[in-house]
């Protein structure tokens, strides 16, 4: 039986000017193979987008070769475009 491991990670950064920032990262592993990994990086300005459950679904469906059609939504399509260019 296959095993999927989802690990959420986080990072915080304290800035004297901006205050505290927070970022969520994600690692998805399928049968001991990392199929998605975004390290969290909190800081004052731009950085990686916080990871969501949609990122998990995208990573798993892409790894398994499953096409997803999203109806009346846009989050999955935006994430797919982000990763696939």
N, C-alpha and C positions, 0 to 999 in steps of 0.2 A: 504494500500500500504506500502511496506517495505521501510525503509530509511537507507541509508548507509552514514556515516560521515567519511571523511578522514581528519585527522589532522596531518600536517607536523610540526615538532618541530626542533629546532637547538640549538647547544651549541658551544661556543668558549672558547679557553683556550690560554692565553698568557704565553709563556715560555721564560725566558731570554736566554736560550741556543738554542732552536729550532725555536722560533718565534711563530706565531699564528697558532693554529690548529682549524679545524671546523668539526662538525659532524652533520648529519641529522638523526632525529628519526621519528617515525611514529606510529600513533594510528588509527586503523580502527575499527569502531563501526557499527554493523548491528542491527537495531531495539533496540537500547540502550544497546546492549551486546557487550563488547569489544572482538573482535575476533583476534586482532593482536596488540601488543604493544612493541615497542622497544624504550627505552629512549635514547636520544642522549648523548654521553659522549666524549667530545673532550679532549685529553691530548697528551703528547709527543709521546708515543709509541703505542702499540696495544690497541684496543678498539673495540666496536661493529662496524660492517660494516655499511656504510651509506645505508639508506633505499631508494628504487627506486620504480617506478611504477610496476615493476615485483613483488615486495613484496606485493603490493596491490592486484594484480591479483591473486597471490598464495593464500593469506588469504581469499579472496572472494570465489574463486573456491573450496577451501578446505571446507569452512564453508557451502557452498551450495551443496556440494557433487558432484561437476562436475569434471570429469577427463579431464586434458589438455594434448594434444599431441603437442610437439614442433617439428617442421620440419625445418631443416637447421639453428638451433640455439642451444645455450647451456645455456643461462642465466637462463631460467626458471628451467631447469633440475638441475643446480647448486644450486639454491635457494631451490628447493624441497628437494634435498639431504641434504642440510644444516639443514633444519627444521625437516626432518623425520629421519635423522641419516643415 
